[in-house]
Amino acid sequence: MDKMEWSRLLSAQRFGMEGWTSERKHDRTEFQRDYDRLIFSAPFRRLQNKTQVFPLPGNIFVHNRLTHSLEVSCVGRSLGNNIAHGIKSNYDKSQPWYKLFYECGNIVAAACLAHDLGNPPFGHSGEKAISSFFTEGKGMHLQQSMSKEEWDDLIHFEGNANAFRLLTHKFNGRRDGGFALTYSTLASIVKYPYASSLATKSKFGFFTSETNDFVRIANELGLIRYDKPYPSYARHPLVFLVEAADDICYQIMDIEDSHKLKILTTEETRGLLMAYFEESRQIRLEKALKYIDDTNEQISYLRACVIGHLVDECSRVFIENEDSILRGEFREPLIRHIDPIAYNAYSACSAIAYQKIYASSDVLDIEVAGYQIIATLLSKLTDAVLNPHKEYSKLLLNRVPSQYETNAPTTYGKIQAVLDYISGMTDVYALDLYRKINGMSLPAL
C-alpha cells in the first residue's frame, strides 16, 4: 500500500482560495490564522450555550461545548508539539517543508476548536433525535424523494460530518470555501473519512453534498484511498491527535464535573484518578496532596496529572506507530494502546461514566426534552420548506435566516437547510423557538 508523506500532509493551501495569492506578510502562520478565525466565529461562540453532558450550569459550574472545545484544543496542541518533536529527526531538515513540523501543534489546536461545531443542541442526544426523526418519526416518508446516498446522510446524521459542511459550504451571502481554512486543518477535523453509505454506528465524515470537496482535499494532501464502493480514505495522521485530545478531555473532565455535582464521592473520584499511575507515583501524589487542603483542588491536581500522563502516553503511541499510520494500516484510537495500567484506569472511568453519569436523571432529562424539542422543530420546519405556499409555512420561513437555502431545488437540499438551521441553534434558542411555535411563549407586550 502507498504511504502518505508529510511534505503533502502539511499544507497551508486555503480551501476555496486556491487561486488567490496575498502580498501581506504576517507574523502569524496560516495555521495560527485558522485558530484565530475559529475563535472569533459565531458558531464557536454559540458553543457556550450547548450542552456537553450535564445541563447548562446553575450555581455549580460544569463544562459546556465551548469550555470542552477550548480544553481539547490545549491538549491537542501539546500532542501536536510532542509528536513533531519526536518524529522530525527522521526527516531531512534541508527540505523546504520541514519547518512545517513546528506547526503540528497549531494545526491540531485549530482542528480541536472546530471538532464539535457541527453538533446540534442537547449533546449527542441531539444527533440521535435527528436520525430518529427520519428512521422512525414523521420524516420516514421522505425516503422516496431522495437517493440512497442522500437518505443515508439523514438516517446517520453525524456532528463531525456536519462540522465539515459548516466549515466548507458556501451558504447564501458567504464566500467560496466557507471559513476558507487550510487543507490540513480541515482534513484533521474529519475523524471518519468515508461516506455515509459506509457508516458504522452512524459514524461518517462528510455528507453527499460535500463529497467532492473532501475528495479534492484528500487528493491534494495525498490521503490513501481504500477500495470501497463509496469514497473512503485513511485518516490524516493528525486526526489521531484530535481524537486523542477529545478522548482524554471528555472522560477526565466528566469525572471531575461529577465530583462537583456530588454524583461521585471524593473517595471514588480519587480512586479513579489514582488508578492511572503505578504504585511509586501514587505514593508521590499522596505526599503532594497533603499540601492541598481544598477537596476540589485536590481533584483538580490529580486531574491535571492524569491528563499530563495521557498526553505523554498518546504521544508515545503515535511516534512508535508513525509508519503504520502513514501507511493507513493503524486504525484504532491512540488511547487503546497506552500502557496497561493507564488503559485499565481509563476503562474503569468509562464504566463508571455509563453507570452513574450518563444515566443520571439530570442527563436523561436533557435527552428526553431534547428529543421532543428537535422532533417538533424538524416536523414544523420540514413541512414549511416542502410546502412554502401555505400561510403558516410563510410565517415560519420568515424566521429562518437568509443564509440557509430553504428554496433549494431538491428535497434533499431543502431538508439540509432545515438541519443547518437547527444544528446551529443553542439549547436556549431551540427551547425558545419550540415554545413559541407551540404557543407556549409570547414576546413581552
Phi, psi and omega in degrees: 000149179297166180236132178289153185236133180300331181299334176260326184294331180261088185239130178267008177298135182262133181293127181087353180234030185299330182268003184262144171232151183238136177271351182287144177250133183239143169287331176282144174280169179299326182283329172293326176294323174303312181301311182295321180298321180288317181302321185270005184276151178296317179301326178290318179299325182295341180298341181293341178243034173238135183296137170270291174228304183273158176305151181304143195297145171254255180271353178240129182280127169231172187285141167248184183296328182288310180296324176299313183295322178296318180292319177300320180297319178297314179295319180298321178298318178298317179298315180298317178295320180297313184288327177299316179295325185280335185249346187298332180291348179279356188234162184282112183291350179279349180290140184298334182275351187303323183296341180289344173304325182290352179264356183304319179298320179291321179297311181295320179299317179294316180298323178295322176302323188268353192296336181251008184298332183271000182287135179285178178298161172068037173065203183292340177295335177295321176298315181296322181296321179293312179300317183295330179300326182267335181270329184216008182248204185289349180272001185302324185291347183284348183303322183292348182262006186225162173284166177302316183296318179294318180295321178299324177302320186280316184284347176243028188317130188225129182298327180293316177295324180291328176295318178298320177295314181302322185276340186244338187285142176271090176289161181307129178084357181259169181275164175300142178087003179062247179281350181053048177279167178289154179304318184294319178296315180299315181294330182286348179275331190277099183285335184233080190282063176208162186287162183295334179290349175252013186300137172241127184052039178062025177255127174200174192249341183203144178286164177306322182294337181250010183301312182297327178294315181293320179300320179298315179295315181298318180294320180295321183274350179077030176293141180288130177262131179274158180276088181229160180291342176234160181307128181208129187229160168290149177296148164298134185308325183289346175300323180300327180283322176298315179297316181297318179300318178295314180301316181297311187289313186292327181288310185287320182289329175296324177295316180295316178300320180295327176293317179298325181273002178064025171284325175245142177284166178299317180295319177299315184294315178300318180297318180296319183281322178297330186295349179287347189242154174289167190301317182298321178290323178299321179297318179293322179294321179298320177297317180295323182293338179293341179268001180241116183274323184288128183297315180297324178291326176298315180293321178297320179296313179297320178301317180296320179295319180296314180300316178300319179295316181292325176298315179297318182293315180293325177297315180300315181299317179297311183298319180291335183248018183306315184298314181290332174294315180292337177271358180074018183264338179269118188231005181259157176300145179302326185300335182285351185242013176288175185298149188304322180298312181293320182293321177297321177294319178298317179296322178295319177297320179298317181297316178296320180301314181288329182282317189246333187266299185290344178258009179289155186298322181296318180292316181294325179297319178297318182294317180297313180296319180299318177303311184295316182295311182293320179299319180293314179298318179298316182298312183293314185285326176297315177299324181293314182289333179274342179228062187292348182282341181290147182296318179294324178298318180299319179297314181295314184294335176293341178276341184279126180304147186294344180293339182270134190274068183290343178258026178303151186287343182243158176300317179302315180296320179295317180294322177300322179298319177297315180293324176300316182293310184291316183293337178277352182287150167279166176302316184294317180296316181298317179296318181296316179294321178301314181295321183290317182286345174263007179071019182267353182210141178228151175301149178298134181264000000 
